[in-house]
Structures are given as C-alpha cells and as structure tokens.
Amino acid sequence: MKMNDAVVVVTGANRGLGLALVHAAIGAGARKVYAGARDPKQLAALVEHSGGRVVPLALDITDARSLAAAAEHAPEVTVLFNNAGVLTSYNVLTATSEEMTHDFGTNFFGTLAATKAFLPALERAAQVGPAAVVNVLSVASLANVPALAAYSASKAAASSITQALRVELLKKRVSVHGVFAGAIDTDMVRGMEMAKTSPEDVAKGILEGLLRGEEDIAPDPMSRGLFEMWSRDPKSVERQLGTISG
C-alpha cells in the first residue's frame, strides 16, 4: 500500500489521533485528505494551512444522512481511516445502557456504517490501484480493561467485524487493516495514570504499518509489547490490562 498520491478520508479528524493522521497522510504524500468532523468549522486552521490538500468534510458516522452526503462529496477516496471513537461507559456494573449504547453506536456500528458508505468509492479505486480501510481499534480489543469495560467490549466487537470485512473486501481487492493502539496522550484518557504515546508518533506508526502491508498494526511501544505478549499468552494480557485503574 502506497500513500503517495492517495486520496484519504479521516473520520474524527478535528483533534487527537485523527488530526495527527491528517498531518501524517499529507506528510507521506497524499494528494488530498478529507478531514471529517461533525462541525467542519473546527478544521478551519488546518484547512487554511494545507495549501488546498485538506478538504473539510461534515461527517457524523452515527448519522446515515451525514454519511451518504460525505460519501457523495468524496467520490475518489482510496484510503479510509475509521478513526472516530468515543469513550462514554466505564465500569460494566455501573455504566448505564444509554452510555454503553453510545459507545457501541460509534465504535462498532459507526465504523461499519462508514465503511459501507465509502465502499463504492473504494471499489472504484481498487480497479486501478491500491485501496484500503484502516480501522483504529485498541489493545482493549485484545482483552478487556475493566476500568473501560463497555468501551473495551465495543472495540473488541469492532476488531471482530474488521476480520469479517477483511474476508469480504478481499474479493473486491480492498485491503482491511486493524490498528491495536495503546494508550494515546489525548483527551480521552488524559486523566488515567499510565505511559502514553503522542498522537503524532502513533499516527506515524500507523502509516508505517500500512505502507508495510501489515493487517494487524501495533503502532506504539505499549501496543507492540502487549500484542507480542498476547500472541504467546493471551491470559497474561488479560491479567495486565485488568490492573489498569480509571
């Protein structure tokens, strides 16, 4: 997979890892990056300094009309980064059904809906060159973090559907990649005491893994260590993640 001259969509591009992915894609040679956000006005500074290579895209992955309009606005996409995610539900015994539904609505159903919305464009791209879907998952997809219990479950579900999409989209010559990121220094886990990697370094790791053609990408030191441990002894990862406190 090459990024040079690619046309990219990044969901949740207004801050954190999404914003870093926009910069990383531009730096890797993408011809155009559609930066998706619920409120495109938040992208004004990014767009202004991009020399026309970043295009704001009104996008709410939980809204079918918004997805349809965004897909129509970006008909030439070759790489979709499903980055948008939320963390609303924590302890599985105290989180409300509404909080858990919110996490699944974005992290699982929204990721799938975005993939389906942009799939016609990706199929067209695959007829002439590389096309890819990149799902930003989490090490919590490998084993549950009880302090983020329902969030972890939604990311595990997203990991499972990533495997299904990989099989289905192989027939359409669209590659599917899962990113098992560790703790990223963003607002989402700002209050949790643990080692974190900067969004910029994680974005760089994601791009490097994509360019190498890795189906399962571990983009940071925490994820690489846990992924290696998980491949040898999944129970040890379950025990380690179980020690993380909110």
C-alpha positions in Angstrom: 0.0 0.0 0.0 1.4 3.4 -1.0 0.3 6.8 0.4 1.8 8.8 -2.4 -1.0 10.4 -4.4 -3.6 8.7 -2.3 -7.0 10.4 -1.6 -7.7 9.9 2.1 -10.7 10.2 4.4 -10.1 10.5 8.1 -13.1 10.3 10.5 -12.9 12.2 13.7 -10.2 14.5 12.3 -10.7 17.6 14.4 -8.3 16.6 17.2 -6.1 14.0 18.8 -5.1 11.0 16.7 -7.4 12.0 13.8 -5.7 15.3 13.5 -2.3 13.7 13.6 -3.4 11.2 10.9 -4.3 14.1 8.6 -0.9 15.6 9.1 0.9 12.2 8.7 -1.0 11.4 5.5 -0.1 14.8 4.0 3.5 14.3 5.0 3.5 10.8 3.4 2.5 12.3 0.1 -1.3 12.0 0.0 -2.8 14.1 -2.8 -5.9 15.1 -0.8 -7.2 14.4 2.7 -10.9 14.8 3.5 -10.9 15.7 7.2 -14.2 14.5 8.7 -15.8 16.2 11.7 -19.3 16.8 13.0 -18.5 20.6 12.9 -16.2 21.4 9.9 -15.6 24.9 11.3 -13.2 23.2 13.8 -11.0 22.4 10.9 -10.6 25.9 9.6 -7.0 26.4 10.7 -6.0 23.0 9.4 -7.5 23.7 6.0 -6.1 27.2 5.8 -2.5 26.0 6.2 -2.8 22.9 3.9 -2.4 24.5 0.6 -5.6 23.1 -0.6 -4.7 19.5 0.2 -7.0 19.2 3.2 -10.7 19.4 2.5 -13.2 19.8 5.4 -15.9 17.1 5.4 -19.1 17.4 7.5 -19.3 13.9 8.9 -21.2 12.1 11.7 -20.6 8.4 11.4 -23.7 7.7 13.5 -26.0 9.5 11.1 -26.9 7.8 7.8 -27.8 11.0 6.0 -24.5 12.6 7.0 -22.6 9.5 5.8 -24.4 9.5 2.5 -23.7 13.2 1.9 -20.0 12.8 2.9 -19.5 9.8 0.6 -21.1 11.8 -2.3 -18.7 14.7 -1.5 -15.6 12.4 -1.6 -16.2 10.1 -4.5 -12.5 9.4 -5.3 -11.3 8.2 -1.9 -8.7 5.4 -1.9 -7.9 5.1 1.8 -10.5 5.3 4.7 -9.2 5.8 8.2 -12.0 4.8 10.6 -10.6 6.8 13.5 -13.7 8.4 15.1 -14.4 6.9 18.5 -15.9 7.7 21.9 -15.4 6.6 25.5 -18.6 7.1 27.5 -19.0 3.9 29.5 -16.6 2.7 32.2 -17.4 0.2 34.9 -19.6 -2.5 33.4 -21.7 -2.8 36.6 -22.4 1.0 36.9 -22.5 2.2 33.3 -26.0 2.8 32.0 -27.5 1.2 29.0 -27.5 4.6 27.3 -23.8 5.0 27.9 -22.9 1.6 26.6 -25.2 2.1 23.5 -23.4 5.3 22.8 -20.0 3.6 22.7 -21.3 0.7 20.5 -23.1 3.2 18.3 -19.9 4.9 17.4 -17.1 2.4 17.9 -18.8 -0.5 16.3 -21.9 0.4 14.3 -20.5 3.8 13.2 -17.2 2.2 12.0 -19.2 -0.4 10.0 -21.6 2.2 8.6 -18.7 4.5 7.5 -17.0 1.5 5.7 -20.2 0.7 3.9 -20.8 4.3 2.9 -17.4 4.8 1.3 -17.1 1.3 -0.1 -18.4 2.2 -3.6 -15.6 4.7 -3.9 -13.0 2.3 -2.6 -14.2 -0.4 -5.0 -13.8 2.0 -7.9 -10.3 2.9 -6.7 -9.4 -0.8 -6.4 -10.0 -1.3 -10.1 -7.0 0.9 -10.9 -4.7 0.8 -7.8 -4.5 0.1 -4.1 -7.4 0.8 -1.8 -7.7 0.2 1.9 -9.8 0.5 5.0 -7.9 1.2 8.3 -9.9 0.6 11.5 -8.4 2.3 14.6 -9.0 -0.3 17.3 -7.2 -0.6 20.7 -5.2 -3.0 22.8 -8.5 -3.2 24.7 -9.8 -5.1 21.7 -7.4 -8.0 22.7 -8.5 -8.1 26.4 -10.9 -6.1 28.4 -9.8 -3.2 30.5 -12.4 -3.4 33.4 -12.0 0.3 34.1 -13.2 0.9 30.5 -15.3 -2.2 30.3 -18.1 -1.5 27.8 -15.7 0.7 25.7 -13.4 -2.3 25.6 -16.3 -4.5 24.5 -17.2 -2.1 21.7 -13.6 -2.1 20.5 -13.5 -6.0 20.6 -16.6 -6.0 18.5 -15.0 -3.6 16.0 -12.0 -5.9 15.9 -14.2 -8.9 15.1 -16.0 -7.1 12.3 -12.6 -5.9 10.9 -11.8 -9.6 10.4 -15.2 -10.2 8.6 -14.6 -7.1 6.4 -11.1 -8.4 5.6 -12.6 -11.5 4.1 -15.4 -9.8 2.3 -13.4 -6.9 0.9 -10.6 -9.2 -0.3 -13.0 -10.2 -3.1 -13.2 -6.5 -4.0 -9.4 -6.0 -3.8 -9.7 -3.6 -0.9 -7.3 -4.4 2.0 -8.5 -4.1 5.6 -6.2 -3.2 8.5 -6.7 -3.2 12.2 -4.8 -0.8 14.5 -4.3 -2.1 18.0 -3.2 1.2 19.6 -2.0 1.5 23.1 -2.7 4.5 25.4 -2.5 7.7 23.4 -1.9 11.1 25.0 -5.3 12.6 24.1 -8.3 14.0 26.0 -9.9 10.5 26.0 -7.6 9.1 28.6 -5.9 12.3 29.9 -6.9 11.5 33.5 -5.6 7.9 33.5 -2.1 7.4 35.1 -0.1 5.3 32.6 2.6 5.6 30.0 1.1 7.2 26.8 2.4 7.8 23.3 1.9 11.1 21.5 -0.8 11.1 18.7 1.9 12.2 16.2 4.0 9.1 17.0 1.0 6.8 16.9 -0.1 8.2 13.5 3.5 7.7 12.2 3.4 4.1 13.4 0.0 3.5 11.7 1.3 4.9 8.4 4.4 2.8 8.6 2.4 -0.3 9.3 0.0 0.4 6.4 2.9 1.0 4.0 4.4 -2.4 5.0 1.1 -4.0 4.3 0.5 -5.2 7.9 -3.0 -6.4 8.5 -2.7 -6.0 12.3 -0.8 -2.8 13.1 0.8 -2.2 16.6 1.8 1.5 16.2 3.4 2.3 19.6 5.6 0.7 22.3 2.7 -0.3 24.6 0.8 -2.0 21.8 3.8 -3.8 20.4 4.7 -5.2 23.8 1.1 -6.3 24.5 0.5 -7.7 21.1 3.6 -9.8 21.3 2.6 -11.0 24.8 -1.0 -11.7 23.6 0.3 -13.9 20.7 2.2 -16.0 23.3 -0.1 -15.9 26.3 -3.5 -14.2 26.0 -4.3 -14.7 29.7 -1.3 -12.7 30.7 -2.6 -9.7 28.7 -6.0 -10.1 30.4 -4.4 -10.0 33.8 -2.2 -7.0 33.0 -5.0 -4.9 31.5 -7.1 -5.8 34.5 -4.8 -3.9 36.7 -5.4 -0.5 35.0 -7.5 1.8 37.0 -9.7 4.7 35.8 
